[in-house]
Amino acid sequence: MKRSLNKKIMSLLSISVILVLLSSCSGKSTGSTENIDAAPVTKTAKSTLELVKERGKVVVGVTAGVPGYSAPDSDGKWQGFDVDLAKAIAAAVLGDAEAIECRPLSAKERFTALQSGEIDVLSRVTTWTASRDAGLGLNFAGVNYYDGQGFMVSKDSGIKTLADLDGATIAVQAGTTTELNLSDYFRKNGMDFELITFEKNDQASAALEAGRADAVTSDQSQLYALRTKFKNPENFIMLSEVISKEPLGPVVRQGDDEWFDIVKWTLLVMVNAEEYGITSANVDEMKASSQNPDVKRILGVEGDIAGGFNLGKDWAYNIIKQVGNYGESFERTLGKGSPLQIDRGLNALWTDGGLQYGIPVR
């Protein structure tokens, strides 16, 4: 009798469980006002473009201060190669290159700030890698600087090549691909080293200047920038060898293709403008008189490419007029017109032997 009663109870419980599961799968609640179907929330969420337009500015994550890339000037205004890209995005979206807010972030903070929505775009000497693409919910929107990891040492140290660093003390910024590359290179070549890590790159370089480290390693362009902060920069040299590929570029959140396209094509417009000889000085003349169909499309005279991005027809014109083309930005912030004096190298146009190549605007 008890066994029969238990079977009936178990049968009733099974039926109850099935009914609950069916109710849950249908998205309907039994006796509860909570809607477990989250789809409507996603549908009503605003895009990054909408948020930027409402806010009236682009919030960009930058370094805590690397000369040439992003650093405040004497008036506290952020300047640099990565800042120029942020200004170009603001010019494209809002028509005003100055409508940006720079948020200085450490290497450890940068991805969390983007994932959480604290910033709209990360433009902060960040290397594009497979693990970052696949595991962080982020998208790299192109390469604005092709770099490689190098080493800076004291001129009087006697260190001439990487082989001379066997057993050396090396300073590096924590939480970067630089730290991983360093470990891989020394292990692969059977070399020993003592590692000193710092939260910021300028702290790592200061360790070299103070004699606490035999070398500091980072992206080579950053080493040139950091050296400008030294009391006697002429006393420090770069080793000629590099140990990695460091493609640096802007980063956005996954799941917002419209914003991804805007950031990507902002960079590509700057590269294309240099290819076609469109500068901040001649863009008005080119817009009025150029017979080149490619130039006309870029400047909004022909076609409606801007409509696909939900931007005004002058989006690309505003980028070039207010910020300049890729070459103008490079020379002003990193190249011969800057204190860093970095050669274009791999960052020259493809027509000049470099890797910068503008995807067709058509």
N, C-alpha and C positions, 0 to 999 in steps of 0.2 A: 504493500500500500504506500509506504513511504517512498519506495523507488518510483512508483507510478506518479506520485505527486511531484517528486523532484524533476521527473522528465517534463511534466506539464509546465513547471516553473521555468525550466531551462528553455523550453520552446517559446514561451511568452517573452522571455528576455531576448532571445535571438530575434524575434519579430520586431521588438522595440528598437534594438540596435540597427536593424536594417532600415526601419522607417526614419530614424534619426539621420543615417547616412544619406538616404535618398533626399531628405529635406535639405541637408547641407549641400549636396551636389547641385541642387536646383537653385541655390543662392537665396532661398527663402528661409526665414527664421520662424521657429515654432515657439511662441511665447516670449520672444525677445525682440526689441526694437533695433538691435545692431545688425547692420547689413554686412555680411561677410564677403560680399563680392566687391573687390577693391577697384574694379575697372573704371567706374565713373570718376573716381579721384584722379586717375591717370589722364582721363580724357579732358578734364577741366584744368589740369595743370598748365601754367603759362610757360611758353618757350623762353629761352634765354634772350632772344631778340626782343620779345615783348617786354620782358623785365628791364632790359637795358634801355629801351625807348621810354618806358614809364619813369625809370630812375633818372634818365637824362645824362648818364655817364657809363663808361665801361670800367669795371673793377678788375684790375690786372695784378696778378702775383708776380713779384720781381725779386731779385736778390736783395740782401740786406745792404748792399753797396759794393759793386764791382765796377771800377772805372771802365768806361767804354761800353759796358752793357746796360747797367742801370745803377745810378747813384745820384743823390741829390746835389745840385750845384750850390754855389754860395748863397743863393736866395731860397734854398730849400726846395727847388723845383727839380723833379726827377728828369734825368737826361740819359741817353744811351741808345745803343743799337736795339736792344729788346724793348725799350720804352718807345722807340720810333714805330715798332710794329704795333704796339698797343694804340699809339696815336693814329696810325693808319686805319685800324679797325674802327676807332671812334669817328674818324673822318668819313669812312664809308657808311656807317650806320646812322650817325647823328649829324653829319655835316660839319663837325667841329673837332679838330684833332686834339684840342686841349681838354675835351670832356672825358678825362680819365681820372681814376683814383688808383694810385700805386700802393699795393700792400707788400711791404718787405717780408719775405718768408725765408726760413732756414730750409736746408735740404730735407729735413725730417718733416717739416710742416707743410711743404708745398702741395703734395698730392692730396692730403686730407682736406686742405683748404679748398681745393678744386672739387673734390668729391662731395663735400658738404654744401657746396653752393656759395661759400664765402666769397669766392672770386668767379668771374665769368670766363677768364682765360689765364693760363699760366704762360708767361713769356719770361723764362728764367733759366738760361743756359742749362737746359734739361736734355739729356741724351735719350734718343729714341731707341728702345730695345724691345725684343719680343716679349719678355716677361711683363714689362710695363704695359704693352699693348694688350696682352691677353689677360692679365690678372688684376688690373686696377680699375676697370670700368672707364678707361680714358682713351682718347684718340689723339694721335699726333697729327697735326695739320700741315706737315711739310718740314723741310729743313732750311732754316735761314742762315745756318753757319756749319760748314763741314770742318770739324776739329779733330784733334788727336791728343791723347794723354802724353804730357811731357814732364820734364824734371828741371827744377831750378836749383843751382848750387852756388856757393861762394866762389868767386873767381880765384881766391887764394887757397882753396881746399885741395887743389891738385886733382880733382875729379874731372875727367875728360869724357868718359863714356859710361854707359850703364853698367858695364862689367866692374867698374871701379866702385860701384855702390854695394858690392858684396859685403855684408856685415854692417852696413850703414844704418843710422837712425833716420827714419823718413816720416815727415809730417804729412797728414792728409785730412780732408774733411770727412767726417763720419756720415754714414747713410747714403753714400754715393756709389756710382759705378766705378769711380776712381779707386776706391778702396778695394773692390773686388778685382779689378784689373791688375792692381799692384801685387796682390797676393798670388794671382794666377801666374803672372810673369815670373816672379821670383821662384815659385815652386817649380815651374816648367824648366827653368834654367839652373836649378840646383843651387840657388843663391839664398843666403840668409839675410834677414833685416830685422830691425826693431821698429815697430809701428807706434806712432803717437797720433791719436785722433783728436780732432777739435770739432766743435759744432759749426764754426764758420771758417771759410777759406782764408780770410785775412788773419785769423788767429793761427792757422797752420803756417802761413807765410811768415808771420811774426816770429814763430819759433825758429825758423831758419835765420832770420835777421839777427836774433838774439844769441845764436850759437847753440841753441838747444837741440837742433836737428842738423844733419849733414845735407839734407835735401828736402824739398817740398815738391809734391806732385799734384797735378791738376790738369785740366784741359789747357793746352799750350797757350791759347789766346788769353785765358784767365791769368796765367802766370805773368804774361807781359803786363796785364792790367794791375795785378797785385804789386809788381815790382815798382810801379810808379809811386806807391805809397811809402817806399823805403826812404830812409834818411839819405843814403848814398846808393841809389839804384845801380850806378855804374860798377859797383863792386860785386854784382851778381850776374850770372850768365845762365842761358838755357842750354841744356844738352841737345845735340842735333837729333837724337833718336826719339821716336814716339812708339808707344806700345799698344795703341788701340785706335779704333775708329770711333769718333764721338760726333755723330750727327745730331746737332742741337736744333730744337724747334719748338713752336708753340703747341700747347696741349689744351684740349677741351674735354668735357664730359661726353661719354658715349650716350646714345639715345636721343640726340638732338642734331639731326643731320643738317637742318637749316643753318644752325650756328656753326657747325663744323665746316660747311661749305663756305660761309662768309669769311671765316678766319683763314681758311686755306686759300681762297681766291684773292684775299687782300694781299697776302704774300706774293702770289703768282702775278698779280697786276703790277706790283713793284718791279718784279724781275722782267716781265714783258715790256714795261715802260722803258727800262734801260736798253733792252734789245732793240726797240724801235726808236731810240733816241729822244723819248719824251721826258722832259725834265720839268722841275717846278718853275723854271724860268721861261720855258718856251711852250708850256702846255696850252696856253690860251691861243697862241698862234697856230699850233698844231690842230687844235680843235676847230679853228675857223677855216683853215686852208688845206690841211692834209688830204690827199687823194688816195691814201693807202686805206683799203677797206679794214685792215686789222686795227689800224689806229682809230678809225671812225667808230668801230665797235667798242674798243676799249673806252673811248671818251664819250660814248652814249649818243653819237651822232647818227649811227645806223643800228638797227636791230633793237632787241629788248632783252638783253641778257640780265639786266638788273631786276626785271620783273620776276625772274625765276628765283631770285634771292630775297624778294620782298623789300628791295631797296629802291631809292630814287635813281633816275637815269644818270645823275652826276656822281654816283658813288665812287667810280674809279678816278674821275677827274678830281674829285675832292682829295683823294689819297695823294695823287701826284702833286697837285697844287699846294697842299698844306704840309706834306711830309717829304715828298720827293720820290724818285725811283730807288731801286735797290742799291745801285752804285753810289748815289748821292748820300744815302744813309750810311753805307759802309765807310766811305771815305771821311765823312764828318765825325763819326763816332769811334771807329777802330783803325782806319787807314791813314794815309799820308797827311790828311788834314787834322789828325788827332795826335795827342801825346803818345799813343801806343805805337804808331807807325807800322802797323801790321800790313804785310803784302796781301794782295787778294788771294794768291795761291789757288787752292781748290775752289775758292768762292768767286773766282772770276766766271764770267759768262762762258757757256759751252763753246761759243764762237772764238773765245780767247784761250781755250785750253782748260777751262775750269769745269765745274759740275753744275753750276746754276743754269737752269733750263726752263724757260717759260712755257707752260702748257698752253696750247692755242686758245685764245679768247674768241670762240665762235660757236 
